[in-house]
Amino acid sequence: MIRKENLKMKIAVYIMIAISAITGAQNTDKLQLLTQKKANNYVYEGNNLLNEDDFVSAEMEYRKAISEKPTSVAGTYNLGNAYYSKGNLEEALYRHQQAAETAISKSEKHMAFHNIGNILMKNKQCKEAVEAYKNALRNDPTDEETRYNLGIAKECAEQQQDQNKDDNKEDKQDENKENQDQKDNQEKKDKEGENKDQQDKKDEGDQDKKEGEDQKDDEGKPKDEKEDKGKGDEEKKDQKPPKPQPGQLSPQQIKNLLEAMNNQEQKVQEKINAEKQKGVKVKTEKDW
């Protein structure tokens, strides 16, 4: 059985915990309210400085607001507008995108996306601007200015698409023309190379023919043959009759001996013929 004293003690503990939680929540809410108030004061001061055309000081105040409360849409949204007024579209787009991400209410989201669309149109990014204006209308379908801007952005996007098609067509034609020119130049080079090869072969043939003609004399005979023939005659002239070996007759001695034999035979024949005319039988054997 639970004692009543223990039960009362537990109840008292629960009550203290609840009171602490409520107090802590209240303190947190107070701290958040204080932080939001300080951020709003920075934004307010930044707006005044911007109206006085003190952009540098205004930018500093907006940054203080963002640092004090990063989720504050007012700081990033107003800083984005300040950059837009100075023509810094890149920073303006970045800050409004931050505002669109951190915004909780549809009204804040609508304003951020509407300004994003305006910045994209300034950058000639019509297709992206169409999506931004659509997001703005999703959060506030009643804004006629956003709807009007959406119509202009759609028309601009269509024109850019048609222009891109024409540009792609021209690029394709230019590419085809460049390819054809390269092909024609290559064919021209190939033809020139072929003609050069043929001319080189012709020149080589003419050179061989000329060299062949240079090797002939005026009578059309090869000079080498004539030179060889003349050389042969000279070699014959230079050759001397061989000397007779001991115990052998020289060619001249043999020639003389044959001539003597022929003369002797002729004399014998003449003698026989004379005897026949006289009718005297003579001896036909040679006596030598």
C-alpha positions in Angstrom: 0.0 0.0 0.0 1.3 3.4 -1.1 1.7 5.9 1.7 -0.2 9.2 1.3 3.0 11.2 2.2 4.9 9.7 -0.7 2.0 10.3 -3.1 1.8 14.0 -2.0 5.6 14.3 -2.5 5.4 12.9 -6.1 2.6 15.2 -7.0 4.6 18.1 -5.7 7.6 17.1 -7.9 5.4 16.8 -11.0 4.0 20.3 -10.3 7.5 21.8 -10.0 8.6 20.2 -13.2 5.5 21.5 -15.0 6.1 25.0 -13.6 9.7 24.9 -14.7 8.8 23.8 -18.2 6.2 26.6 -18.5 8.7 29.1 -17.2 11.4 27.9 -19.5 9.1 28.1 -22.5 8.1 31.5 -21.5 11.7 32.6 -21.2 12.4 31.1 -24.6 9.5 32.9 -26.1 10.7 36.1 -24.5 14.2 35.6 -25.8 12.9 34.9 -29.3 10.7 38.0 -29.2 13.6 40.0 -28.0 15.8 38.7 -30.8 13.1 39.3 -33.4 12.6 42.8 -32.1 16.4 43.6 -32.4 16.4 42.1 -35.9 13.4 44.3 -36.9 15.1 47.3 -35.5 18.2 46.7 -37.7 16.0 46.3 -40.7 14.1 49.5 -39.9 17.4 51.4 -39.6 18.7 49.8 -42.8 15.6 51.0 -44.6 16.1 54.6 -43.4 19.7 54.6 -44.4 18.8 53.2 -47.9 16.3 56.0 -48.3 19.1 58.5 -47.5 21.1 56.8 -50.3 23.6 55.5 -47.8 23.9 52.0 -49.3 27.0 50.9 -47.4 25.5 51.7 -44.0 22.2 50.2 -45.0 23.8 47.0 -46.1 25.6 46.7 -42.7 22.3 47.1 -40.8 20.6 44.4 -42.9 23.5 42.0 -42.3 23.2 42.7 -38.5 19.5 41.7 -38.8 20.4 38.5 -40.6 23.2 37.7 -38.0 20.8 38.4 -35.1 18.0 36.2 -36.5 19.1 34.1 -39.6 15.5 33.0 -40.2 14.4 36.6 -40.5 12.8 37.1 -43.9 12.8 40.8 -43.6 16.6 41.1 -43.4 17.4 38.9 -46.4 14.4 40.3 -48.5 15.2 43.9 -47.9 19.0 43.3 -48.5 18.0 41.6 -51.8 16.0 44.6 -52.8 18.9 46.9 -51.9 21.3 44.9 -54.2 18.6 45.0 -57.0 18.4 48.8 -56.8 22.2 49.0 -57.2 22.2 46.6 -60.2 24.0 43.8 -58.4 21.6 41.1 -59.7 23.8 38.2 -58.7 23.7 39.1 -55.0 20.0 40.2 -55.2 19.1 36.8 -56.6 21.0 35.0 -53.9 19.3 36.9 -51.1 15.8 36.5 -52.4 16.4 32.8 -52.8 17.4 32.7 -49.2 14.2 34.6 -48.3 12.1 32.1 -50.3 13.7 29.1 -48.4 13.4 30.6 -44.9 9.9 32.1 -45.4 7.1 30.4 -43.5 4.0 32.4 -44.6 2.7 32.2 -48.1 2.7 36.0 -48.3 6.5 36.1 -47.7 7.1 33.3 -50.2 5.0 35.0 -52.8 7.0 38.2 -52.5 10.3 36.4 -52.7 9.4 34.3 -55.8 7.9 37.4 -57.5 11.2 39.3 -57.1 13.2 36.3 -58.2 11.2 36.3 -61.4 11.9 39.9 -61.9 15.7 39.4 -61.5 15.7 36.4 -63.9 13.9 38.5 -66.5 16.6 41.2 -66.1 19.2 38.5 -66.8 17.2 37.3 -69.9 16.6 33.9 -68.2 13.0 33.8 -69.4 12.4 30.1 -69.0 13.6 30.2 -65.4 11.5 33.3 -64.7 8.4 31.5 -65.8 8.9 28.9 -63.0 9.6 31.7 -60.5 6.3 33.5 -61.3 4.4 30.2 -61.2 5.8 29.6 -57.7 4.7 33.1 -56.7 1.1 32.5 -58.0 0.9 29.2 -56.1 1.3 31.2 -52.9 -0.9 34.1 -54.0 -3.1 33.3 -57.0 -4.8 36.7 -56.7 -1.7 38.8 -57.6 -2.4 40.2 -61.1 1.0 41.8 -61.5 2.6 38.4 -61.0 0.2 36.9 -63.6 1.0 39.7 -66.1 4.7 39.2 -65.6 4.2 35.4 -66.1 2.6 36.1 -69.5 5.5 38.3 -70.6 8.0 35.7 -69.4 6.2 32.9 -71.4 6.3 35.0 -74.6 10.0 35.7 -74.0 10.8 32.0 -73.4 9.0 31.0 -76.6 11.0 33.6 -78.6 14.2 32.4 -77.1 13.3 28.8 -78.0 12.6 29.8 -81.6 15.8 31.8 -81.7 17.7 28.8 -80.3 16.3 26.6 -83.1 17.3 29.1 -85.7 20.8 29.4 -84.1 21.1 25.6 -84.0 20.0 25.5 -87.7 22.6 28.1 -88.6 25.2 26.3 -86.6 24.4 23.1 -88.3 24.6 24.8 -91.7 27.9 26.3 -90.8 29.2 23.0 -89.5 28.1 21.3 -92.7 29.7 24.0 -94.8 32.9 23.7 -92.8 32.9 19.9 -93.2 32.3 20.3 -97.0 35.1 22.8 -97.2 37.4 20.4 -95.4 36.4 17.6 -97.7 37.0 19.8 -100.8 40.4 20.9 -99.5 41.3 17.3 -98.8 40.2 16.2 -102.2 42.2 19.1 -103.7 45.3 18.1 -101.8 44.9 14.4 -102.8 44.5 15.5 -106.5 47.6 17.7 -106.3 49.5 14.9 -104.6 48.4 12.4 -107.4 49.3 14.9 -110.1 52.7 15.4 -108.5 53.3 11.7 -108.3 52.5 11.3 -112.0 54.7 14.2 -112.9 57.5 12.8 -110.8 57.2 9.4 -112.6 57.2 11.2 -115.9 60.2 13.2 -115.0 61.9 10.1 -113.8 61.1 8.3 -117.1 62.4 11.3 -119.1 65.6 11.2 -117.1 66.1 7.5 -117.7 65.5 8.1 -121.4 68.0 11.0 -121.5 70.6 8.9 -119.7 70.0 6.1 -122.2 70.5 8.6 -125.2 73.6 10.0 -123.6 75.1 6.5 -123.6 74.7 6.2 -127.5 76.9 7.8 -130.1 75.8 9.7 -133.2 75.2 6.4 -135.1 72.8 5.2 -132.4 75.2 2.5 -131.2 75.9 2.1 -127.5 79.0 4.0 -126.5 80.1 1.2 -124.2 80.0 -1.3 -127.0 82.1 0.9 -129.2 84.5 1.6 -126.4 84.8 -2.1 -125.7 85.4 -2.8 -129.4 88.1 -0.2 -129.6 89.6 -1.4 -126.5 89.6 -4.9 -127.9 91.4 -3.8 -131.0 94.0 -2.0 -128.9 94.4 -5.1 -126.8 95.0 -7.2 -130.0 97.6 -4.7 -131.2 99.3 -4.9 -127.8 99.4 -8.6 -128.0 102.9 -9.9 -129.3 103.4 -13.2 -131.2 104.4 -16.0 -128.8 108.0 -16.9 -128.8 108.8 -20.4 -130.1 109.8 -22.9 -127.5 113.1 -24.8 -128.0 112.6 -27.8 -130.4 109.4 -26.3 -131.9 108.9 -24.3 -135.2 107.6 -20.9 -135.0 104.4 -20.0 -136.8 106.5 -18.0 -139.3 108.8 -20.9 -140.0 105.9 -23.2 -140.6 104.4 -20.6 -143.0 107.7 -20.4 -144.9 108.0 -24.1 -145.1 104.4 -24.5 -146.4 105.1 -21.9 -149.1 108.3 -23.7 -150.2 106.4 -27.0 -150.4 103.7 -25.4 -152.5 106.3 -23.8 -154.8 108.1 -27.2 -155.2 104.9 -29.0 -155.9 104.0 -26.4 -158.5 107.3 -26.8 -160.3 106.9 -30.6 -160.4 103.4 -30.2 -161.8 104.7 -27.9 -164.5 107.4 -30.4 -165.4 104.9 -33.2 -165.7 102.7 -31.2 -167.9 105.7 -30.4 -170.2 106.7 -34.1 -170.5 103.1 -35.0 -171.4 103.2 -32.6 -174.2 106.4 -34.4 -175.5 104.8 -37.9 -175.1 107.4 -39.1 -172.7 106.3 -41.1 -169.7 107.6 -39.7 -166.6 107.8 -40.8 -163.0 105.0 -39.2 -160.9 106.4 -40.0 -157.5 107.9 -37.3 -155.6 111.7 -37.6 -155.2 111.7 -35.6 -152.0 
